[in-house]
């Protein structure tokens, strides 16, 4: 065989070097929460509501930064129903004075603390209670689900404001913690239903079945596998409900059953201002506008969170 033919045959039989495939960059998969945060940061609804809520929280926590006036100081001789001076921004007389000669601006600033505190604490309590009840009912099923569901239906059938009125009238002194416990006692049912429905769906997932097969304890399954995946709809409902608790506190105080003097809150000022609606409507309108803005901010936040966490709305 000629040398050239041998060389060609040897080259053909030799193993060819592997050609490296072009590198394909694969993006890192995002979790539900990171994906939701990615969408929230680009949502104008979330940005506007978050700015409003942060501003309101700063007012509630540090009212002294916005006014040096005492919200309880009354001067009937000089400030009886004095009209607002809209040009005096952030001054004591900016919003005028009420029937007792107290600065409405100072009371609006200091009243944010009571109203927002009631809403946040009630929301935290009903979220914990409703989530626990819903998880136990949805996960165990059977007679546990039957009992907890019937108890939830009983509480759900009680009109919220009417039930709170009945509970609060049984107390002689209705300070802030009495109002919080009364609202939390009646407000957990919706979150319990949402949590139960979410758990009923998630407990059939493969990773939950695998955890059971591997011998994981019930508490570990509930806390490590079910709760993180079932909490998203609960957070959405709780965020929207937070604004409702602010309006509920204001409504009860307006009816004379919620917070009362000497507590400074928007609801108390709305209640005291209703008698001056014809003579000095600003006494009623200004705290009412603050309640409306706050409720709207939390509802907008809840809508933005719902849009980010619900895949069907993407």
N, C-alpha and C positions, 0 to 999 in steps of 0.2 A: 504494500500500500504506500502511495506517495506520502512524503512528509507533510505536505500541505493538507491532504485529506485527513491524516491522523490528527493534525492540530485542530481542524474544524470539528472533527468528531469529538475530541476531548473537550473542546469548548462547549459543544452542544450538551454533553452529558454532565457538565459541571453544574452544581446548584447555583441558581441565580440569586443575587443578593436581594433581600426584601426591600421593597420601596416603601419608605415611611408614608403612611396615610396623612393627609393634611389634618392638622389639629383642629378640632371643632370645640369651640368654647361653649360650655354649657352653663347657663346662668344658675345661680344658687336658688333652689326652691324656697319660696317664702311661706311662712306659716300663715294661718288665718289672721292672727293679730298683727303681724308685720304687714301683711297685705292690706288689712283694714286701715292701719296707720298711714300707709302709703297713699291710700285714697283720701283719707281724712285731711291730710295736709294740703291737698289740692282742691278741697271742697270750699267754695266761698261761704256756704251755709255754716260749716264748722268753724271757719276762721272768725266770722262775725260773731257767732254765738259764744265762742271761746273767749274772745276779747271782752265781750260784755260780762260774762260770768267771772272772769278774772278780776275785772274792775269792781264788780259788786262784792266779790270776796275780800278784796283789799279794803273796801269801805267797811265791811262788816267786822274785819279783824282789827283794822287800825282807823277807827273813826276820828281819832284826834288829829290825823294828818289833814283832814278836810274841814274841820271846824274846831274852834276853841270855845264855843258857846255851850252852856249847860242846857240839855234838852228839857230839863224839869224846872228850869228857872222861869217864873211867871212874873210879869210886870203889867198889871191891869191898868195902871195909871198912864202909861206911855205907849203901850203896844197892843191895846185891845183891838183885835181884828184889823190890824194895820195891813194894808195891801202890799203885794210884792213889789220890790224894786228890781226889775229885771236887769238893770244895768250893773248892779252890784254883784258881780259873779263871785260865788263861793263866800259871800258875806252872810252875816247873821240874819239880815233882813231881806235876803235875796228872794225867798218864797213867801215873805210876809209873816204874820203872827196869828195864832189861833185865838179862840174865845177867852182863854186864860192868859193871853199875853206871852205865850211861849213861842220860840223861834221854830217855824215849820221846817226850815232848812236843817237846823240841828236835829230835830226829831226824825226827819227823813234819813239823815246820815246814821244816827244811832239806832233807828228802828230797823235798819237792814240786818243788824246782828240777830235780833230775836226771830225775825221772820225766816231768815236763811238758816239759822241754827235748827229751828223746828223742822224745816224741810229736809235738811241733810241728815239729821239724826233719825227722823222717822223713816226716811228712805233706806238708811243702813239697817235699821231694825227689821223692817218688812222684807227687805231683800234676804237677810239671813234666815228669818223665820220661814218665809215662803219657799226659799230654795231647799231648806231642810225638809219641810213637809212634802214638797213636790218630789224630791229625790227619793225619799223613803216610800212614798206611795207608788211611784213609777217603777222603782227597781224591784221591790219585793212583791208587789201585786197581791192578789188574794184578799184575805180578810183585812190585812193592813191597808191596802189600797181602798177597800170599801169603807172602812171606818174614817180614814183621813179625808177621803173624797166627800163623804156625807157631812163631816164637820166643816169642810171648806164650803160646801153648798149652803149650809146654814148661815155662816158668816157672810157669804156672798149675797144672800138674799136680804140682808139688812141694809137699808139705804145708808150710805156712808155718812152724810151730814146729819141725818136724823139720829142714827146710832151714836155718833159722837156727841150730839146734844144730850141724849139720854145719859150717856156715861159721865159727861162733864157736870151735869146738874146735880149729880150725887156727891160732888166735892164742894166743900165750903170755900176753900181757897184754890183757885185755878192758876197756879204758877206754871212756868214754862214746861217743867217735866211732867206735870199732870196732862197738859195738852199733848205732849209728845207721846206718852203712853196710850192715851185715848185714841189718837190717830193710828198708832202702830197696831193697837189691838184689833182694829177693824180693817186695816189696809193691806194685809198680806195675802189675801185670797187670789188676786189676779196673778201675782208672781208665782204662787203655788201651782196654779193651773198651767201656766206657761212652762215651769220647770218640770212638772209631771209629764206633759206631752213631749218635751224634748228628751227626757230620760227614757220614755217608752220607745222612742226611735233609736236612740244611741245604744241601749243595752243589747240590741240585736246585732250590733256591729261585730265584725270578725275579731278585732283586737280585744273586745270585751270577752268574747267566747274563748279566745286564746288565753287570756289572763285567768279565767276560771279553770280551764283545763290544766294550767300550770300550777294550780293550787294557791293562787293569790287570795288573800283575805278579803272579806267584804268591804272593810274600811278602805283598803288599798285600792280596790276596784272603783269604789265610789269617789275617792279623793284624787286618784292619779289618772284614771281613765275616763270616768263619766263626767265629773264636775267640770274639768277644763273644756270639754267639748259641748257641754249643755249650758254653759253660763252665758253664751253670747246673746240669745234672745232675752234672758233675764236682765242683762245689763241694759238692753234697749228699752224694755218696759220700765225698769227702775228710773232711767234717766228722764223719760217722758213724765213719769208719775211724780218726780221731784217738783216740777213746776205746779202740778196739781195740789200738792200739799201746802205750797205757799198760799195759793188761793183758798184752800180749805181753812187754813189758820186765819186768814183775813176775813173769811165769811163768818166763822164762828165768833171772832172778836167783834165783827160788825153786829152780830145778833146779841152781843152782850154775854156770850157763854164761853168764849175762849179766853185769851189773855186779857187782863184788866189792869187799870192803873195800880201801882206806879210803873208797871212795865212799859217800856217804850217800844212800840212795834207799829208797823204800817196798819195792821188791822185795827188796833186801838184808836189810831188817829182817824181812820175812815169812820169808825163808829161815832167818835165825838164830833166829826165834821158833818154828819148827815143833817144835824139840826140847823146848820148854817148854810144850807145849799142855796137858798134864795139870797141871803144877805152877803155871804162871802163864800162863793162856790170854790175858790181856790183852796180852802181848808180841806175840802173833800177830794178835789180833783188831783192835787199834787201827790198825795200818798197812793191814790188809786192808780195813777200813771206809773209810779214806781213798781207797784205790784204787777201791772200789766207787762211792763218791760222785762221784769225778772222772769215771769212765767213764760213769756214769749222766748226769751233767751234759752231757757232749759228745754222747751219744746223743740226749738230749732236744733239744739244740740242732740236731742234724742232722735230727730229725723235724720240728721247727718250720720249718727252712729248706726242707725238701722240700715241706711243705704250702703254703708261700708261693710257691714257684717252679713247682710243678706245677699247671697250669690245671685238670686233671681232678679235683684234690682240693679245689678252691675250693667 
